[in-house]
Amino acid sequence: MEETKTLDRLRMGRRATIAALNAPEAQRQRMLDLGFVPGRPVSALQESPWGDPVAYGVCGAVIALRRADAQQILVR
């Protein structure tokens, strides 16, 4: 069985699969609208010079998320 971790722990250049979203309903819906849907691949592309936010590739788009938001997305 694959280890599940939060998206903020995904190392730069790595790829994972979204497992679940652990966010309040309004924020969860926003993440789903951006493409962070369980079962879809996601990759960590680039970190800002200060480490927050981080750019992720999902559904053919590049989305920047704060680490606090990325902590609510489980990946494997």
All heavy atoms as a GROMACS GRO file, in nm:
protein
  584
    1MET      N    1   0.084  -0.119   0.000
    1MET     CA    2   0.000   0.000   0.000
    1MET      C    3   0.088   0.125   0.000
    1MET      O    4   0.187   0.132   0.072
    1MET     CB    5  -0.088  -0.001   0.125
    1MET     CG    6  -0.191   0.105   0.124
    1MET     SD    7  -0.318   0.064   0.244
    1MET     CE    8  -0.343   0.222   0.315
    2GLU      N    9   0.051   0.223  -0.080
    2GLU     CA   10   0.130   0.345  -0.092
    2GLU      C   11   0.109   0.436   0.029
    2GLU      O   12   0.000   0.442   0.085
    2GLU     CB   13   0.090   0.422  -0.218
    2GLU     CG   14   0.124   0.349  -0.345
    2GLU     CD   15   0.082   0.429  -0.465
    2GLU    OE1   16   0.141   0.536  -0.488
    2GLU    OE2   17  -0.010   0.385  -0.534
    3GLU      N   18   0.213   0.507   0.064
    3GLU     CA   19   0.207   0.602   0.175
    3GLU      C   20   0.129   0.726   0.133
    3GLU      O   21   0.149   0.779   0.024
    3GLU     CB   22   0.349   0.641   0.214
    3GLU     CG   23   0.356   0.746   0.319
    3GLU     CD   24   0.498   0.797   0.340
    3GLU    OE1   25   0.592   0.738   0.288
    3GLU    OE2   26   0.512   0.899   0.409
    4THR      N   27   0.041   0.772   0.220
    4THR     CA   28  -0.033   0.896   0.194
    4THR      C   29   0.032   1.008   0.273
    4THR      O   30   0.068   0.990   0.388
    4THR     CB   31  -0.180   0.880   0.237
    4THR    OG1   32  -0.236   0.771   0.166
    4THR    CG2   33  -0.260   1.005   0.205
    5LYS      N   34   0.050   1.122   0.208
    5LYS     CA   35   0.105   1.241   0.273
    5LYS      C   36   0.033   1.363   0.220
    5LYS      O   37  -0.046   1.354   0.126
    5LYS     CB   38   0.255   1.251   0.249
    5LYS     CG   39   0.294   1.262   0.103
    5LYS     CD   40   0.443   1.258   0.086
    5LYS     CE   41   0.481   1.250  -0.060
    5LYS     NZ   42   0.623   1.230  -0.079
    6THR      N   43   0.060   1.477   0.280
    6THR     CA   44  -0.004   1.599   0.233
    6THR      C   45   0.076   1.659   0.117
    6THR      O   46   0.196   1.638   0.107
    6THR     CB   47  -0.019   1.702   0.347
    6THR    OG1   48   0.109   1.727   0.404
    6THR    CG2   49  -0.115   1.651   0.454
    7LEU      N   50   0.007   1.731   0.031
    7LEU     CA   51   0.068   1.786  -0.090
    7LEU      C   52   0.186   1.878  -0.059
    7LEU      O   53   0.282   1.882  -0.134
    7LEU     CB   54  -0.039   1.861  -0.171
    7LEU     CG   55   0.006   1.920  -0.304
    7LEU    CD1   56   0.062   1.813  -0.398
    7LEU    CD2   57  -0.111   1.993  -0.370
    8ASP      N   58   0.181   1.950   0.052
    8ASP     CA   59   0.291   2.041   0.085
    8ASP      C   60   0.423   1.967   0.108
    8ASP      O   61   0.529   2.027   0.102
    8ASP     CB   62   0.256   2.127   0.207
    8ASP     CG   63   0.245   2.046   0.333
    8ASP    OD1   64   0.164   1.951   0.336
    8ASP    OD2   65   0.316   2.077   0.430
    9ARG      N   66   0.418   1.836   0.129
    9ARG     CA   67   0.540   1.756   0.153
    9ARG      C   68   0.594   1.694   0.025
    9ARG      O   69   0.698   1.628   0.028
    9ARG     CB   70   0.511   1.649   0.257
    9ARG     CG   71   0.467   1.716   0.389
    9ARG     CD   72   0.466   1.624   0.505
    9ARG     NE   73   0.603   1.588   0.536
    9ARG     CZ   74   0.638   1.470   0.586
    9ARG    NH1   75   0.548   1.379   0.611
    9ARG    NH2   76   0.764   1.444   0.612
   10LEU      N   77   0.526   1.715  -0.087
   10LEU     CA   78   0.572   1.662  -0.215
   10LEU      C   79   0.696   1.741  -0.259
   10LEU      O   80   0.693   1.864  -0.266
   10LEU     CB   81   0.461   1.674  -0.320
   10LEU     CG   82   0.487   1.610  -0.456
   10LEU    CD1   83   0.504   1.459  -0.442
   10LEU    CD2   84   0.371   1.642  -0.551
   11ARG      N   85   0.803   1.671  -0.287
   11ARG     CA   86   0.929   1.737  -0.323
   11ARG      C   87   0.922   1.793  -0.466
   11ARG      O   88   0.852   1.740  -0.551
   11ARG     CB   89   1.043   1.638  -0.310
   11ARG     CG   90   1.060   1.593  -0.164
   11ARG     CD   91   1.163   1.489  -0.150
   11ARG     NE   92   1.294   1.553  -0.167
   11ARG     CZ   93   1.407   1.486  -0.174
   11ARG    NH1   94   1.407   1.355  -0.167
   11ARG    NH2   95   1.521   1.549  -0.189
   12MET      N   96   0.998   1.900  -0.489
   12MET     CA   97   1.001   1.964  -0.621
   12MET      C   98   1.042   1.862  -0.727
   12MET      O   99   1.133   1.782  -0.707
   12MET     CB  100   1.100   2.080  -0.624
   12MET     CG  101   1.058   2.201  -0.543
   12MET     SD  102   0.899   2.267  -0.588
   12MET     CE  103   0.810   2.232  -0.438
   13GLY      N  104   0.969   1.865  -0.839
   13GLY     CA  105   0.998   1.774  -0.949
   13GLY      C  106   0.931   1.638  -0.936
   13GLY      O  107   0.935   1.559  -1.030
   14ARG      N  108   0.866   1.611  -0.825
   14ARG     CA  109   0.800   1.482  -0.803
   14ARG      C  110   0.654   1.489  -0.845
   14ARG      O  111   0.594   1.596  -0.850
   14ARG     CB  112   0.807   1.441  -0.656
   14ARG     CG  113   0.945   1.420  -0.604
   14ARG     CD  114   1.005   1.297  -0.664
   14ARG     NE  115   1.131   1.269  -0.598
   14ARG     CZ  116   1.181   1.149  -0.588
   14ARG    NH1  117   1.120   1.046  -0.641
   14ARG    NH2  118   1.295   1.132  -0.527
   15ARG      N  119   0.600   1.372  -0.870
   15ARG     CA  120   0.461   1.359  -0.912
   15ARG      C  121   0.390   1.264  -0.817
   15ARG      O  122   0.450   1.171  -0.766
   15ARG     CB  123   0.460   1.304  -1.054
   15ARG     CG  124   0.327   1.302  -1.120
   15ARG     CD  125   0.344   1.251  -1.263
   15ARG     NE  126   0.213   1.240  -1.322
   15ARG     CZ  127   0.184   1.281  -1.442
   15ARG    NH1  128   0.276   1.333  -1.519
   15ARG    NH2  129   0.062   1.268  -1.489
   16ALA      N  130   0.262   1.287  -0.793
   16ALA     CA  131   0.182   1.203  -0.706
   16ALA      C  132   0.039   1.202  -0.758
   16ALA      O  133   0.006   1.271  -0.854
   16ALA     CB  134   0.186   1.256  -0.562
   17THR      N  135  -0.045   1.124  -0.692
   17THR     CA  136  -0.187   1.118  -0.726
   17THR      C  137  -0.267   1.173  -0.609
   17THR      O  138  -0.240   1.138  -0.493
   17THR     CB  139  -0.230   0.972  -0.753
   17THR    OG1  140  -0.151   0.922  -0.862
   17THR    CG2  141  -0.377   0.964  -0.790
   18ILE      N  142  -0.364   1.258  -0.638
   18ILE     CA  143  -0.447   1.315  -0.533
   18ILE      C  144  -0.534   1.203  -0.475
   18ILE      O  145  -0.602   1.132  -0.549
   18ILE     CB  146  -0.533   1.430  -0.588
   18ILE    CG1  147  -0.442   1.542  -0.640
   18ILE    CG2  148  -0.629   1.482  -0.480
   18ILE    CD1  149  -0.512   1.649  -0.720
   19ALA      N  150  -0.531   1.189  -0.343
   19ALA     CA  151  -0.607   1.083  -0.276
   19ALA      C  152  -0.737   1.138  -0.216
   19ALA      O  153  -0.841   1.074  -0.225
   19ALA     CB  154  -0.522   1.018  -0.167
   20ALA      N  155  -0.731   1.256  -0.152
   20ALA     CA  156  -0.849   1.312  -0.086
   20ALA      C  157  -0.825   1.458  -0.053
   20ALA      O  158  -0.712   1.506  -0.052
   20ALA     CB  159  -0.879   1.235   0.042
   21LEU      N  160  -0.934   1.528  -0.024
   21LEU     CA  161  -0.928   1.668   0.020
   21LEU      C  162  -0.985   1.675   0.161
   21LEU      O  163  -1.096   1.627   0.185
   21LEU     CB  164  -1.009   1.757  -0.073
   21LEU     CG  165  -0.973   1.755  -0.221
   21LEU    CD1  166  -1.068   1.842  -0.300
   21LEU    CD2  167  -0.830   1.798  -0.242
   22ASN      N  168  -0.909   1.732   0.252
   22ASN     CA  169  -0.953   1.749   0.391
   22ASN      C  170  -0.967   1.898   0.422
   22ASN      O  171  -0.888   1.954   0.495
   22ASN     CB  172  -0.852   1.686   0.489
   22ASN     CG  173  -0.852   1.536   0.481
   22ASN    OD1  174  -0.952   1.475   0.448
   22ASN    ND2  175  -0.739   1.476   0.510
   23ALA      N  176  -1.067   1.959   0.364
   23ALA     CA  177  -1.087   2.103   0.379
   23ALA      C  178  -1.235   2.130   0.406
   23ALA      O  179  -1.321   2.049   0.371
   23ALA     CB  180  -1.043   2.175   0.252
   24PRO      N  181  -1.265   2.246   0.466
   24PRO     CA  182  -1.406   2.286   0.483
   24PRO      C  183  -1.473   2.292   0.345
   24PRO      O  184  -1.407   2.315   0.243
   24PRO     CB  185  -1.397   2.424   0.547
   24PRO     CG  186  -1.261   2.430   0.608
   24PRO     CD  187  -1.173   2.343   0.524
   25GLU      N  188  -1.603   2.275   0.341
   25GLU     CA  189  -1.677   2.260   0.215
   25GLU      C  190  -1.649   2.371   0.114
   25GLU      O  191  -1.624   2.342  -0.003
   25GLU     CB  192  -1.827   2.251   0.242
   25GLU     CG  193  -1.909   2.226   0.118
   25GLU     CD  194  -1.869   2.100   0.040
   25GLU    OE1  195  -1.828   2.001   0.101
   25GLU    OE2  196  -1.875   2.104  -0.085
   26ALA      N  197  -1.651   2.497   0.152
   26ALA     CA  198  -1.628   2.606   0.057
   26ALA      C  199  -1.488   2.598  -0.002
   26ALA      O  200  -1.469   2.613  -0.124
   26ALA     CB  201  -1.650   2.740   0.124
   27GLN      N  202  -1.390   2.572   0.081
   27GLN     CA  203  -1.253   2.562   0.033
   27GLN      C  204  -1.234   2.434  -0.049
   27GLN      O  205  -1.163   2.434  -0.149
   27GLN     CB  206  -1.157   2.563   0.152
   27GLN     CG  207  -1.013   2.579   0.110
   27GLN     CD  208  -0.923   2.600   0.229
   27GLN    OE1  209  -0.963   2.583   0.344
   27GLN    NE2  210  -0.800   2.636   0.203
   28ARG      N  211  -1.299   2.327  -0.008
   28ARG     CA  212  -1.293   2.201  -0.081
   28ARG      C  213  -1.348   2.221  -0.223
   28ARG      O  214  -1.287   2.175  -0.320
   28ARG     CB  215  -1.375   2.094  -0.007
   28ARG     CG  216  -1.370   1.959  -0.069
   28ARG     CD  217  -1.454   1.861   0.015
   28ARG     NE  218  -1.433   1.726  -0.025
   28ARG     CZ  219  -1.485   1.670  -0.133
   28ARG    NH1  220  -1.564   1.740  -0.212
   28ARG    NH2  221  -1.461   1.544  -0.163
   29GLN      N  222  -1.459   2.290  -0.235
   29GLN     CA  223  -1.517   2.315  -0.367
   29GLN      C  224  -1.425   2.399  -0.454
   29GLN      O  225  -1.410   2.373  -0.573
   29GLN     CB  226  -1.654   2.382  -0.355
   29GLN     CG  227  -1.728   2.393  -0.486
   29GLN     CD  228  -1.751   2.258  -0.553
   29GLN    OE1  229  -1.805   2.167  -0.492
   29GLN    NE2  230  -1.708   2.245  -0.678
   30ARG      N  231  -1.359   2.497  -0.395
   30ARG     CA  232  -1.264   2.581  -0.468
   30ARG      C  233  -1.150   2.496  -0.523
   30ARG      O  234  -1.110   2.508  -0.638
   30ARG     CB  235  -1.210   2.691  -0.377
   30ARG     CG  236  -1.108   2.780  -0.444
   30ARG     CD  237  -1.056   2.887  -0.347
   30ARG     NE  238  -0.920   2.917  -0.377
   30ARG     CZ  239  -0.813   2.869  -0.315
   30ARG    NH1  240  -0.827   2.787  -0.214
   30ARG    NH2  241  -0.692   2.903  -0.350
   31MET      N  242  -1.097   2.405  -0.439
   31MET     CA  243  -0.988   2.318  -0.484
   31MET      C  244  -1.033   2.225  -0.596
   31MET      O  245  -0.959   2.202  -0.692
   31MET     CB  246  -0.934   2.237  -0.366
   31MET     CG  247  -0.857   2.320  -0.267
   31MET     SD  248  -0.800   2.216  -0.132
   31MET     CE  249  -0.736   2.339  -0.021
   32LEU      N  250  -1.154   2.171  -0.583
   32LEU     CA  251  -1.208   2.085  -0.689
   32LEU      C  252  -1.222   2.164  -0.819
   32LEU      O  253  -1.187   2.114  -0.927
   32LEU     CB  254  -1.344   2.028  -0.648
   32LEU     CG  255  -1.342   1.922  -0.538
   32LEU    CD1  256  -1.483   1.894  -0.488
   32LEU    CD2  257  -1.276   1.794  -0.587
   33ASP      N  258  -1.269   2.288  -0.811
   33ASP     CA  259  -1.284   2.373  -0.929
   33ASP      C  260  -1.150   2.402  -0.996
   33ASP      O  261  -1.142   2.418  -1.118
   33ASP     CB  262  -1.353   2.505  -0.893
   33ASP     CG  263  -1.499   2.488  -0.855
   33ASP    OD1  264  -1.557   2.381  -0.882
   33ASP    OD2  265  -1.554   2.583  -0.793
   34LEU      N  266  -1.043   2.409  -0.916
   34LEU     CA  267  -0.909   2.435  -0.970
   34LEU      C  268  -0.848   2.309  -1.033
   34LEU      O  269  -0.745   2.317  -1.100
   34LEU     CB  270  -0.817   2.487  -0.859
   34LEU     CG  271  -0.846   2.628  -0.810
   34LEU    CD1  272  -0.761   2.660  -0.687
   34LEU    CD2  273  -0.822   2.730  -0.919
   35GLY      N  274  -0.909   2.192  -1.009
   35GLY     CA  275  -0.859   2.069  -1.069
   35GLY      C  276  -0.800   1.970  -0.971
   35GLY      O  277  -0.752   1.864  -1.011
   36PHE      N  278  -0.798   2.003  -0.844
   36PHE     CA  279  -0.743   1.912  -0.742
   36PHE      C  280  -0.849   1.808  -0.707
   36PHE      O  281  -0.912   1.813  -0.602
   36PHE     CB  282  -0.696   1.990  -0.619
   36PHE     CG  283  -0.577   2.077  -0.648
   36PHE    CD1  284  -0.594   2.210  -0.682
   36PHE    CD2  285  -0.449   2.025  -0.644
   36PHE    CE1  286  -0.484   2.292  -0.710
   36PHE    CE2  287  -0.339   2.106  -0.673
   36PHE     CZ  288  -0.357   2.238  -0.705
   37VAL      N  289  -0.867   1.714  -0.798
   37VAL     CA  290  -0.972   1.612  -0.788
   37VAL      C  291  -0.908   1.478  -0.754
   37VAL      O  292  -0.808   1.440  -0.816
   37VAL     CB  293  -1.048   1.602  -0.923
   37VAL    CG1  294  -1.150   1.490  -0.921
   37VAL    CG2  295  -1.112   1.736  -0.957
   38PRO      N  296  -0.962   1.406  -0.656
   38PRO     CA  297  -0.907   1.274  -0.622
   38PRO      C  298  -0.894   1.185  -0.746
   38PRO      O  299  -0.982   1.182  -0.832
   38PRO     CB  300  -1.008   1.218  -0.521
   38PRO     CG  301  -1.061   1.341  -0.454
   38PRO     CD  302  -1.072   1.443  -0.566
   39GLY      N  303  -0.778   1.119  -0.755
   39GLY     CA  304  -0.749   1.031  -0.868
   39GLY      C  305  -0.666   1.096  -0.977
   39GLY      O  306  -0.610   1.028  -1.061
   40ARG      N  307  -0.656   1.227  -0.975
   40ARG     CA  308  -0.579   1.298  -1.078
   40ARG      C  309  -0.433   1.316  -1.036
   40ARG      O  310  -0.402   1.333  -0.919
   40ARG     CB  311  -0.639   1.436  -1.103
   40ARG     CG  312  -0.773   1.428  -1.169
   40ARG     CD  313  -0.788   1.536  -1.271
   40ARG     NE  314  -0.913   1.520  -1.344
   40ARG     CZ  315  -0.998   1.618  -1.366
   40ARG    NH1  316  -0.973   1.738  -1.322
   40ARG    NH2  317  -1.107   1.595  -1.436
   41PRO      N  318  -0.342   1.315  -1.134
   41PRO     CA  319  -0.201   1.338  -1.101
   41PRO      C  320  -0.175   1.486  -1.072
   41PRO      O  321  -0.243   1.575  -1.124
   41PRO     CB  322  -0.129   1.294  -1.228
   41PRO     CG  323  -0.229   1.305  -1.337
   41PRO     CD  324  -0.364   1.283  -1.275
   42VAL      N  325  -0.075   1.509  -0.989
   42VAL     CA  326  -0.032   1.644  -0.954
   42VAL      C  327   0.120   1.641  -0.940
   42VAL      O  328   0.177   1.540  -0.899
   42VAL     CB  329  -0.100   1.693  -0.823
   42VAL    CG1  330  -0.064   1.606  -0.705
   42VAL    CG2  331  -0.067   1.839  -0.795
   43SER      N  332   0.185   1.750  -0.978
   43SER     CA  333   0.330   1.756  -0.964
   43SER      C  334   0.371   1.889  -0.903
   43SER      O  335   0.306   1.992  -0.925
   43SER     CB  336   0.398   1.736  -1.099
   43SER     OG  337   0.350   1.827  -1.194
   44ALA      N  338   0.477   1.885  -0.824
   44ALA     CA  339   0.533   2.006  -0.763
   44ALA      C  340   0.632   2.065  -0.863
   44ALA      O  341   0.731   2.001  -0.898
   44ALA     CB  342   0.601   1.972  -0.631
   45LEU      N  343   0.604   2.185  -0.911
   45LEU     CA  344   0.683   2.244  -1.018
   45LEU      C  345   0.788   2.344  -0.972
   45LEU      O  346   0.902   2.339  -1.016
   45LEU     CB  347   0.591   2.312  -1.120
   45LEU     CG  348   0.487   2.222  -1.186
   45LEU    CD1  349   0.398   2.306  -1.276
   45LEU    CD2  350   0.556   2.112  -1.264
   46GLN      N  351   0.747   2.437  -0.888
   46GLN     CA  352   0.839   2.544  -0.850
   46GLN      C  353   0.798   2.605  -0.717
   46GLN      O  354   0.680   2.626  -0.691
   46GLN     CB  355   0.840   2.652  -0.957
   46GLN     CG  356   0.943   2.757  -0.936
   46GLN     CD  357   0.949   2.854  -1.054
   46GLN    OE1  358   0.874   2.842  -1.151
   46GLN    NE2  359   1.038   2.951  -1.046
   47GLU      N  360   0.899   2.633  -0.638
   47GLU     CA  361   0.877   2.695  -0.507
   47GLU      C  362   0.919   2.842  -0.517
   47GLU      O  363   1.017   2.874  -0.583
   47GLU     CB  364   0.965   2.621  -0.406
   47GLU     CG  365   0.945   2.659  -0.264
   47GLU     CD  366   1.030   2.570  -0.174
   47GLU    OE1  367   1.153   2.566  -0.194
   47GLU    OE2  368   0.973   2.507  -0.086
   48SER      N  369   0.844   2.930  -0.453
   48SER     CA  370   0.884   3.071  -0.454
   48SER      C  371   1.014   3.086  -0.375
   48SER      O  372   1.049   2.999  -0.296
   48SER     CB  373   0.774   3.158  -0.394
   48SER     OG  374   0.774   3.145  -0.254
   49PRO      N  375   1.085   3.196  -0.394
   49PRO     CA  376   1.211   3.215  -0.322
   49PRO      C  377   1.196   3.208  -0.169
   49PRO      O  378   1.290   3.172  -0.100
   49PRO     CB  379   1.257   3.355  -0.366
   49PRO     CG  380   1.192   3.375  -0.499
   49PRO     CD  381   1.060   3.304  -0.490
   50TRP      N  382   1.080   3.240  -0.119
   50TRP     CA  383   1.057   3.237   0.026
   50TRP      C  384   0.993   3.106   0.071
   50TRP      O  385   0.959   3.090   0.187
   50TRP     CB  386   0.973   3.356   0.068
   50TRP     CG  387   1.043   3.484   0.034
   50TRP    CD1  388   1.138   3.547   0.108
   50TRP    CD2  389   1.029   3.561  -0.084
   50TRP    NE1  390   1.184   3.658   0.042
   50TRP    CE2  391   1.117   3.670  -0.078
   50TRP    CE3  392   0.949   3.548  -0.198
   50TRP    CZ2  393   1.129   3.764  -0.178
   50TRP    CZ3  394   0.961   3.642  -0.298
   50TRP    CH2  395   1.051   3.749  -0.287
   51GLY      N  396   0.967   3.015  -0.024
   51GLY     CA  397   0.912   2.885   0.008
   51GLY      C  398   0.760   2.877   0.011
   51GLY      O  399   0.704   2.771   0.029
   52ASP      N  400   0.694   2.988  -0.008
   52ASP     CA  401   0.547   2.989  -0.005
   52ASP      C  402   0.499   3.105  -0.091
   52ASP      O  403   0.543   3.218  -0.068
   52ASP     CB  404   0.499   3.007   0.139
   52ASP     CG  405   0.356   2.964   0.163
   52ASP    OD1  406   0.302   2.889   0.079
   52ASP    OD2  407   0.299   3.005   0.265
   53PRO      N  408   0.417   3.086  -0.192
   53PRO     CA  409   0.348   2.964  -0.230
   53PRO      C  410   0.434   2.871  -0.316
   53PRO      O  411   0.547   2.904  -0.351
   53PRO     CB  412   0.228   3.015  -0.311
   53PRO     CG  413   0.279   3.140  -0.375
   53PRO     CD  414   0.375   3.201  -0.274
   54VAL      N  415   0.374   2.759  -0.354
   54VAL     CA  416   0.437   2.660  -0.440
   54VAL      C  417   0.348   2.642  -0.563
   54VAL      O  418   0.225   2.640  -0.551
   54VAL     CB  419   0.455   2.525  -0.366
   54VAL    CG1  420   0.508   2.418  -0.459
   54VAL    CG2  421   0.547   2.542  -0.246
   55ALA      N  422   0.411   2.630  -0.681
   55ALA     CA  423   0.337   2.608  -0.805
   55ALA      C  424   0.324   2.458  -0.829
   55ALA      O  425   0.423   2.384  -0.822
   55ALA     CB  426   0.409   2.673  -0.922
   56TYR      N  427   0.201   2.414  -0.855
   56TYR     CA  428   0.172   2.273  -0.881
   56TYR      C  429   0.112   2.260  -1.019
   56TYR      O  430   0.033   2.345  -1.063
   56TYR     CB  431   0.073   2.217  -0.778
   56TYR     CG  432   0.128   2.217  -0.638
   56TYR    CD1  433   0.095   2.319  -0.549
   56TYR    CD2  434   0.212   2.116  -0.594
   56TYR    CE1  435   0.146   2.320  -0.420
   56TYR    CE2  436   0.263   2.116  -0.466
   56TYR     CZ  437   0.229   2.218  -0.379
   56TYR     OH  438   0.280   2.218  -0.251
   57GLY      N  439   0.145   2.153  -1.088
   57GLY     CA  440   0.084   2.123  -1.217
   57GLY      C  441  -0.030   2.025  -1.195
   57GLY      O  442  -0.010   1.919  -1.136
   58VAL      N  443  -0.148   2.062  -1.242
   58VAL     CA  444  -0.265   1.976  -1.228
   58VAL      C  445  -0.359   2.005  -1.346
   58VAL      O  446  -0.383   2.121  -1.378
   58VAL     CB  447  -0.334   1.994  -1.091
   58VAL    CG1  448  -0.388   2.132  -1.073
   58VAL    CG2  449  -0.442   1.890  -1.068
   59CYS      N  450  -0.406   1.902  -1.411
   59CYS     CA  451  -0.502   1.915  -1.523
   59CYS      C  452  -0.452   2.009  -1.632
   59CYS      O  453  -0.531   2.086  -1.688
   59CYS     CB  454  -0.638   1.961  -1.472
   59CYS     SG  455  -0.715   1.847  -1.360
   60GLY      N  456  -0.324   2.008  -1.662
   60GLY     CA  457  -0.270   2.092  -1.768
   60GLY      C  458  -0.253   2.238  -1.731
   60GLY      O  459  -0.221   2.319  -1.816
   61ALA      N  460  -0.276   2.271  -1.605
   61ALA     CA  461  -0.261   2.410  -1.559
   61ALA      C  462  -0.155   2.417  -1.450
   61ALA      O  463  -0.122   2.317  -1.388
   61ALA     CB  464  -0.394   2.462  -1.505
   62VAL      N  465  -0.104   2.536  -1.428
   62VAL     CA  466  -0.012   2.560  -1.317
   62VAL      C  467  -0.087   2.645  -1.214
   62VAL      O  468  -0.134   2.754  -1.245
   62VAL     CB  469   0.116   2.634  -1.364
   62VAL    CG1  470   0.206   2.666  -1.247
   62VAL    CG2  471   0.189   2.550  -1.469
   63ILE      N  472  -0.099   2.591  -1.093
   63ILE     CA  473  -0.174   2.656  -0.986
   63ILE      C  474  -0.081   2.680  -0.868
   63ILE      O  475  -0.014   2.587  -0.823
   63ILE     CB  476  -0.292   2.568  -0.939
   63ILE    CG1  477  -0.382   2.526  -1.055
   63ILE    CG2  478  -0.371   2.637  -0.829
   63ILE    CD1  479  -0.462   2.635  -1.118
   64ALA      N  480  -0.076   2.802  -0.817
   64ALA     CA  481   0.005   2.832  -0.699
   64ALA      C  482  -0.083   2.821  -0.575
   64ALA      O  483  -0.192   2.880  -0.570
   64ALA     CB  484   0.064   2.972  -0.709
   65LEU      N  485  -0.037   2.742  -0.479
   65LEU     CA  486  -0.110   2.725  -0.352
   65LEU      C  487  -0.020   2.761  -0.236
   65LEU      O  488   0.100   2.730  -0.237
   65LEU     CB  489  -0.152   2.579  -0.333
   65LEU     CG  490  -0.265   2.522  -0.414
   65LEU    CD1  491  -0.290   2.378  -0.372
   65LEU    CD2  492  -0.391   2.603  -0.398
   66ARG      N  493  -0.079   2.823  -0.136
   66ARG     CA  494  -0.007   2.843  -0.010
   66ARG      C  495   0.012   2.706   0.054
   66ARG      O  496  -0.070   2.616   0.037
   66ARG     CB  497  -0.086   2.933   0.083
   66ARG     CG  498  -0.100   3.075   0.030
   66ARG     CD  499  -0.188   3.156   0.119
   66ARG     NE  500  -0.322   3.095   0.114
   66ARG     CZ  501  -0.431   3.150   0.160
   66ARG    NH1  502  -0.425   3.267   0.220
   66ARG    NH2  503  -0.547   3.090   0.149
   67ARG      N  504   0.118   2.692   0.130
   67ARG     CA  505   0.144   2.564   0.197
   67ARG      C  506   0.029   2.525   0.289
   67ARG      O  507  -0.004   2.408   0.302
   67ARG     CB  508   0.276   2.569   0.272
   67ARG     CG  509   0.394   2.566   0.178
   67ARG     CD  510   0.524   2.539   0.249
   67ARG     NE  511   0.634   2.540   0.154
   67ARG     CZ  512   0.676   2.435   0.088
   67ARG    NH1  513   0.618   2.319   0.103
   67ARG    NH2  514   0.778   2.444   0.004
   68ALA      N  515  -0.035   2.622   0.353
   68ALA     CA  516  -0.148   2.591   0.443
   68ALA      C  517  -0.262   2.525   0.365
   68ALA      O  518  -0.328   2.436   0.417
   68ALA     CB  519  -0.195   2.718   0.511
   69ASP      N  520  -0.284   2.568   0.241
   69ASP     CA  521  -0.387   2.507   0.158
   69ASP      C  522  -0.344   2.369   0.109
   69ASP      O  523  -0.423   2.275   0.105
   69ASP     CB  524  -0.422   2.595   0.039
   69ASP     CG  525  -0.490   2.726   0.081
   69ASP    OD1  526  -0.558   2.726   0.186
   69ASP    OD2  527  -0.475   2.826   0.010
   70ALA      N  528  -0.217   2.357   0.072
   70ALA     CA  529  -0.164   2.230   0.023
   70ALA      C  530  -0.166   2.123   0.133
   70ALA      O  531  -0.173   2.003   0.102
   70ALA     CB  532  -0.023   2.248  -0.031
   71GLN      N  533  -0.162   2.164   0.258
   71GLN     CA  534  -0.168   2.068   0.369
   71GLN      C  535  -0.303   1.999   0.378
   71GLN      O  536  -0.317   1.898   0.444
   71GLN     CB  537  -0.138   2.138   0.502
   71GLN     CG  538   0.006   2.175   0.519
   71GLN     CD  539   0.030   2.257   0.645
   71GLN    OE1  540  -0.061   2.307   0.708
   71GLN    NE2  541   0.156   2.271   0.680
   72GLN      N  542  -0.402   2.052   0.312
   72GLN     CA  543  -0.536   1.995   0.317
   72GLN      C  544  -0.562   1.898   0.201
   72GLN      O  545  -0.673   1.846   0.189
   72GLN     CB  546  -0.640   2.106   0.319
   72GLN     CG  547  -0.626   2.194   0.442
   72GLN     CD  548  -0.719   2.311   0.441
   72GLN    OE1  549  -0.765   2.356   0.337
   72GLN    NE2  550  -0.749   2.360   0.559
   73ILE      N  551  -0.462   1.875   0.118
   73ILE     CA  552  -0.475   1.782   0.005
   73ILE      C  553  -0.386   1.662   0.032
   73ILE      O  554  -0.265   1.676   0.050
   73ILE     CB  555  -0.434   1.851  -0.126
   73ILE    CG1  556  -0.521   1.974  -0.152
   73ILE    CG2  557  -0.441   1.752  -0.243
   73ILE    CD1  558  -0.478   2.059  -0.271
   74LEU      N  559  -0.446   1.544   0.036
   74LEU     CA  560  -0.372   1.420   0.058
   74LEU      C  561  -0.333   1.362  -0.077
   74LEU      O  562  -0.413   1.358  -0.171
   74LEU     CB  563  -0.455   1.319   0.136
   74LEU     CG  564  -0.493   1.359   0.277
   74LEU    CD1  565  -0.584   1.253   0.338
   74LEU    CD2  566  -0.369   1.376   0.363
   75VAL      N  567  -0.208   1.316  -0.087
   75VAL     CA  568  -0.158   1.254  -0.210
   75VAL      C  569  -0.090   1.121  -0.176
   75VAL      O  570  -0.052   1.097  -0.064
   75VAL     CB  571  -0.058   1.347  -0.285
   75VAL    CG1  572  -0.125   1.475  -0.330
   75VAL    CG2  573   0.064   1.378  -0.200
   76ARG      N  574  -0.078   1.039  -0.280
   76ARG     CA  575  -0.001   0.915  -0.265
   76ARG      C  576   0.083   0.892  -0.387
   76ARG      O  577   0.065   0.947  -0.488
   76ARG     CB  578  -0.089   0.795  -0.236
   76ARG     CG  579  -0.197   0.763  -0.335
   76ARG     CD  580  -0.263   0.632  -0.297
   76ARG     NE  581  -0.390   0.651  -0.234
   76ARG     CZ  582  -0.506   0.650  -0.298
   76ARG    NH1  583  -0.507   0.629  -0.426
   76ARG    NH2  584  -0.618   0.667  -0.237
   0.00000   0.00000   0.00000
